[in-house]
Each structure stands twice: as C-alpha cells, then as structure tokens.
Amino acid sequence: MDFLEVGEKDDRQIIFDVFDLNGLQKSIFRELQDNKLTVQELAEEVDRNRSTVQRSLQEMMDKDLLMREGRTEKTVYYVYTTLPIEDLRELTCEVVQTWASQVEEKLD
C-alpha cells in the first residue's frame, strides 16, 4: 500500500496519491501550478490532443483541484489553474479525514 507511505513525499505527491491522479493529470497539475492556461495551451505543453486534456481537466475539476476562469476577447474561453497550495492542503486533509471516518464506521 504505497499510497499510505508518506516518508519522503512532498505536498504535491501526497495530493496526487489522495486524489488518485494519473500520469496525464499529474503533468497537467504541474503545468497549472502558478500558471493560467487554456485547454489548447495545456494540450501543447503535455503533448496530448485537446479532447484528452479536456477530459482530464473535467475529472480534476470534479475533484475540486482546479479553478476555471472565463475570459473574453472575440470569443469566450476558459483558463485553468490549480487551487492555492494552502487550499489544496486543507482539501486533502478533509478528504483523508472523511475517508478515515468511513473506514472506522465500516470496521466497527
């Protein structure tokens, strides 16, 4: 159960484990830390097609790991970024505590 071992893991690796992010989602997360990028920009950075990146972004949005902001020039488009690290730490702790409570209930 490697995900339970925290040893030398940093904040980001623990977040990756708790939210069960796949390789592409980890790459997207790294690109979005301290950046605001569009789906197309992300697709170019991670060398994947736009629809694949869009699906991964939606999965990450569903886990509340990202923020999306609408922008307007000639058309409306969205830029994505990660939540601030403090918010991610708090969210991760909440998820782990909820999981631990559910496990405890099942085992009692």
C-alpha positions in Angstrom: 0.0 0.0 0.0 2.4 2.6 -1.3 -0.1 5.4 -1.2 -0.2 5.1 2.6 3.5 5.6 2.9 4.3 9.3 3.2 8.0 9.1 4.1 9.8 11.4 1.7 6.7 12.6 -0.2 6.2 16.3 -0.6 2.8 18.0 -0.5 2.2 17.6 -4.2 2.9 13.9 -4.2 0.5 13.3 -1.3 -2.2 15.3 -3.2 -1.5 13.1 -6.3 -1.9 9.9 -4.2 -5.0 11.0 -2.2 -6.9 12.1 -5.4 -5.5 9.2 -7.4 -4.3 11.3 -10.3 -3.0 9.5 -13.4 0.2 10.5 -15.2 -1.5 13.0 -17.5 -3.3 14.6 -14.6 -0.1 14.9 -12.7 1.5 16.6 -15.8 -1.4 19.0 -16.1 -1.3 19.8 -12.4 2.4 20.6 -12.6 1.8 22.9 -15.7 -1.0 24.7 -14.0 0.7 25.4 -10.7 1.3 29.2 -10.7 0.0 29.4 -14.3 -3.3 30.1 -16.0 -3.5 28.2 -19.2 -6.2 27.3 -21.8 -7.0 23.8 -22.9 -5.1 24.3 -26.1 -2.0 25.7 -24.3 -2.1 22.7 -21.9 -2.5 20.2 -24.8 0.6 21.7 -26.4 2.6 21.6 -23.1 1.7 17.9 -22.3 1.7 16.8 -26.0 -1.8 15.4 -26.0 -4.8 16.2 -28.0 -7.3 18.8 -26.9 -10.2 16.4 -26.1 -7.9 14.1 -23.9 -6.8 17.2 -21.9 -10.4 18.4 -21.6 -11.5 15.1 -20.1 -8.6 15.1 -17.6 -9.4 18.7 -16.7 -13.0 17.8 -16.1 -12.1 14.9 -13.8 -9.8 17.2 -11.9 -12.5 19.9 -11.7 -14.9 17.2 -10.3 -12.3 16.6 -7.6 -12.2 20.4 -6.8 -8.5 20.6 -7.6 -8.7 23.3 -10.2 -10.2 26.7 -10.8 -11.6 27.8 -14.2 -12.0 31.4 -15.1 -13.8 32.7 -18.2 -12.1 35.2 -20.4 -13.4 37.2 -23.3 -11.7 38.6 -26.3 -13.5 37.8 -29.6 -15.0 34.7 -28.1 -15.4 33.3 -24.5 -12.7 30.9 -23.5 -11.5 29.5 -20.2 -8.2 29.4 -18.4 -7.4 26.9 -15.7 -5.1 26.9 -12.7 -4.7 24.9 -9.5 -6.2 26.0 -6.2 -3.6 27.7 -4.0 -1.5 25.2 -2.2 -2.9 26.1 1.2 -6.4 25.3 -0.1 -5.2 22.1 -1.6 -3.6 21.0 1.7 -6.9 21.7 3.5 -9.0 19.9 0.9 -6.6 16.9 1.1 -6.8 16.7 4.9 -10.6 16.9 4.7 -10.8 14.1 2.1 -8.5 11.9 4.2 -10.4 12.6 7.4 -13.7 11.7 5.7 -12.2 8.5 4.3 -10.8 7.6 7.7 -14.2 8.1 9.4 -15.9 6.0 6.8 -13.3 3.2 7.2 -13.8 3.4 11.0 -17.6 3.1 10.7 -17.2 0.1 8.4 -14.8 -1.7 10.7 -16.7 -1.1 14.0 
